[in-house]
């Protein structure tokens, strides 16, 4: 994914992918367009998370990793 840049970029990209997918799933269920068993494609959210991390959000992950001593 994006670990070839930094581990912080990878961390933020993966987290944002999961977060975006979860938000979309909750919104679909709240709108009545999907249920608990509905399949929602996950790839587009991982791509968006990776792009956000590459374009600048990766610094947050680097900061976090430095603060925990990694």
C-alpha positions in Angstrom: 0.0 0.0 0.0 1.8 3.1 1.1 4.5 1.7 3.4 7.2 2.5 0.8 7.0 6.1 1.9 7.0 5.8 5.7 5.3 3.6 8.3 3.3 6.6 9.4 1.9 7.0 5.9 0.9 3.3 5.9 -0.7 3.6 9.4 -2.8 6.7 8.4 -3.7 5.3 5.0 -5.0 2.0 6.5 -6.8 3.8 9.3 -8.5 6.3 7.0 -9.6 3.4 4.7 -11.3 1.6 7.5 -12.8 4.9 8.9 -14.2 5.9 5.5 -15.6 2.5 4.9 -17.3 2.4 8.3 -18.8 5.9 7.9 -20.1 5.0 4.4 -21.6 1.7 5.8 -23.3 3.5 8.7 -24.7 6.2 6.4 -26.0 3.5 4.0 -27.7 1.7 6.9 -29.1 4.9 8.3 -30.5 5.8 4.9 -32.2 2.4 4.6 -30.2 1.5 1.4 -28.3 -1.3 3.0 -28.6 -3.8 5.9 -26.2 -5.5 8.2 -25.6 -8.3 5.7 -25.2 -6.1 2.6 -21.9 -6.2 0.8 -20.2 -2.8 0.5 -17.0 -2.6 -1.7 -14.0 -1.8 0.4 -11.4 -1.1 -2.2 -12.5 2.5 -3.1 -12.2 3.5 0.6 -8.7 2.0 0.9 -7.7 4.0 -2.2 -9.1 7.2 -0.8 -7.3 6.6 2.5 -4.0 5.8 0.8 -4.3 9.0 -1.4 -5.1 11.1 1.6 -2.0 9.7 3.4 0.2 10.2 0.4 -0.9 13.8 -0.1 -0.1 14.9 3.4 -1.9 13.1 6.2 1.0 10.7 6.6 2.7 13.3 8.8 0.2 12.5 11.5 1.2 8.9 11.5 4.9 9.8 11.7 4.1 12.1 14.6 2.2 9.4 16.4 4.9 6.8 15.9 7.6 9.2 17.2 5.5 10.0 20.3 5.2 6.3 21.3 8.9 5.8 20.6 8.7 3.6 17.5 
